[in-house]
Amino acid sequence: MRPESLRKFDLFYIAAIGIGVASGLLNYDTQVRMLESQLAPSGMQGSAEVAALTSVGVAFLFNLILWFLASRMRVGLAKWLIVALVAFSLLMLVVGLTSSVGIAGMRASVSITGLITVLLKAIAVSFLFRPDAKAWFAGRAE
């Protein structure tokens, strides 16, 4: 049986994925306009809608695959990828809140849904390091 910490991880991580997808779809028009302006110099602004939907779909699938590998298949690498991505998201969140410059040319913007998503993922990750979850990943608990 899966430990309680993994069930809580599932709850928070899946909620974060859902909010992320909803945010991407709700902000679809804004994303398309931004992509059109970025793609205009190359004459590819017509691809903006496809790119926006593709990015939401790829992010959803990537997060879902990582969740499945970590939560259902006990893949330690997936757990650490989730930790690394959440740490990067937290860093970008701090950068977005404190400056308008960004890191390595990447600008970070902060939305309420983005903030909630990162916080839910951070809470989810904390459940991966509880004793029952550690034992489960090590294969000692069933």
TORVEX-628535 format. One line per field, with one value per residue (C-alpha): residue number from 1; x negated, y negated, z. Coordinates in nm, 3 decimals. Example, Ala and Ser with C-alpha at 12.3 -4.5 7.8 and 13.67 -1.06 7.14 Angstrom:
BEGIN
i [1	2]
px [-1.230	-1.367]
py [0.450	0.106]
pz [0.780	0.714]
//
This chain:
BEGIN
i [1	2	3	4	5	6	7	8	9	10	11	12	13	14	15	16	17	18	19	20	21	22	23	24	25	26	27	28	29	30	31	32	33	34	35	36	37	38	39	40	41	42	43	44	45	46	47	48	49	50	51	52	53	54	55	56	57	58	59	60	61	62	63	64	65	66	67	68	69	70	71	72	73	74	75	76	77	78	79	80	81	82	83	84	85	86	87	88	89	90	91	92	93	94	95	96	97	98	99	100	101	102	103	104	105	106	107	108	109	110	111	112	113	114	115	116	117	118	119	120	121	122	123	124	125	126	127	128	129	130	131	132	133	134	135	136	137	138	139	140	141	142]
px [0.000	-0.123	-0.214	-0.005	-0.284	-0.260	0.116	0.068	-0.204	0.044	0.312	0.094	-0.101	0.207	0.380	0.076	0.084	0.456	0.415	0.121	0.326	0.624	0.397	0.246	0.587	0.730	0.432	0.435	0.510	0.233	-0.016	0.080	0.035	-0.304	-0.417	-0.293	-0.504	-0.808	-0.759	-0.674	-1.035	-1.076	-0.737	-0.604	-0.338	-0.074	-0.225	-0.160	0.170	0.022	-0.284	-0.070	0.146	-0.157	-0.338	-0.039	-0.004	-0.374	-0.395	-0.088	-0.224	-0.572	-0.437	-0.199	-0.476	-0.705	-0.424	-0.349	-0.713	-0.775	-0.445	-0.347	-0.669	-0.906	-1.160	-1.404	-1.533	-1.182	-1.159	-1.484	-1.378	-1.061	-1.270	-1.505	-1.219	-1.040	-1.364	-1.412	-1.049	-1.099	-1.414	-1.233	-0.946	-1.184	-1.352	-1.012	-0.905	-1.227	-1.345	-1.256	-1.591	-1.582	-1.851	-2.053	-1.824	-1.506	-1.246	-1.027	-0.674	-0.453	-0.082	0.144	0.201	-0.173	-0.239	0.023	-0.113	-0.469	-0.358	-0.146	-0.439	-0.673	-0.430	-0.399	-0.778	-0.800	-0.592	-0.851	-1.103	-0.897	-1.017	-0.734	-0.796	-1.172	-1.112	-0.864	-1.112	-1.378	-1.140	-1.111	-0.742	-0.463]
py [0.000	-0.347	-0.570	-0.868	-1.107	-0.983	-1.030	-1.388	-1.438	-1.316	-1.555	-1.866	-1.783	-1.694	-2.011	-2.213	-2.047	-2.122	-2.485	-2.516	-2.381	-2.599	-2.903	-2.824	-2.792	-3.101	-3.307	-3.161	-3.490	-3.674	-3.396	-3.397	-3.776	-3.753	-3.469	-3.653	-3.955	-3.734	-3.534	-3.833	-3.918	-3.569	-3.578	-3.285	-3.467	-3.233	-2.951	-3.128	-2.952	-2.608	-2.695	-2.815	-2.502	-2.280	-2.438	-2.381	-2.022	-1.941	-2.093	-1.893	-1.565	-1.623	-1.692	-1.399	-1.162	-1.283	-1.241	-0.888	-0.783	-0.921	-0.841	-0.513	-0.360	-0.467	-0.611	-0.810	-1.006	-1.139	-1.248	-1.443	-1.596	-1.720	-1.863	-2.036	-2.182	-2.307	-2.462	-2.637	-2.755	-2.893	-3.073	-3.224	-3.322	-3.507	-3.674	-3.771	-3.921	-4.109	-4.240	-4.297	-4.181	-3.801	-3.535	-3.459	-3.675	-3.498	-3.728	-3.599	-3.722	-3.631	-3.562	-3.453	-3.115	-3.077	-3.156	-2.906	-2.640	-2.678	-2.678	-2.364	-2.188	-2.294	-2.153	-1.836	-1.795	-1.827	-1.508	-1.317	-1.356	-1.230	-0.906	-0.691	-0.824	-0.771	-0.410	-0.362	-0.492	-0.266	0.029	0.110	0.027	0.179]
pz [0.000	-0.086	0.208	0.312	0.207	-0.152	-0.152	-0.036	-0.299	-0.562	-0.439	-0.441	-0.758	-0.964	-0.838	-0.950	-1.294	-1.327	-1.229	-1.470	-1.761	-1.669	-1.650	-1.988	-2.146	-1.975	-2.085	-2.435	-2.614	-2.428	-2.507	-2.875	-2.900	-2.729	-2.956	-3.266	-3.178	-3.116	-3.437	-3.658	-3.753	-3.899	-4.071	-3.868	-3.666	-3.812	-3.605	-3.275	-3.199	-3.263	-3.054	-2.762	-2.759	-2.807	-2.514	-2.283	-2.405	-2.374	-2.025	-1.918	-2.057	-1.918	-1.568	-1.587	-1.696	-1.417	-1.164	-1.289	-1.284	-0.935	-0.770	-0.931	-1.060	-0.777	-1.021	-0.811	-1.111	-1.175	-0.812	-0.843	-1.176	-1.006	-0.721	-0.966	-1.173	-0.862	-0.733	-1.070	-1.063	-0.712	-0.825	-1.124	-0.894	-0.665	-0.964	-1.103	-0.773	-0.703	-1.037	-1.397	-1.532	-1.523	-1.536	-1.849	-2.059	-1.940	-1.799	-1.523	-1.481	-1.190	-1.207	-0.923	-1.087	-1.145	-0.781	-0.665	-0.901	-0.775	-0.411	-0.460	-0.628	-0.348	-0.091	-0.298	-0.309	0.068	0.097	-0.106	0.177	0.468	0.627	0.487	0.134	0.164	0.270	-0.015	-0.274	-0.125	-0.176	0.195	0.226	0.023]
//
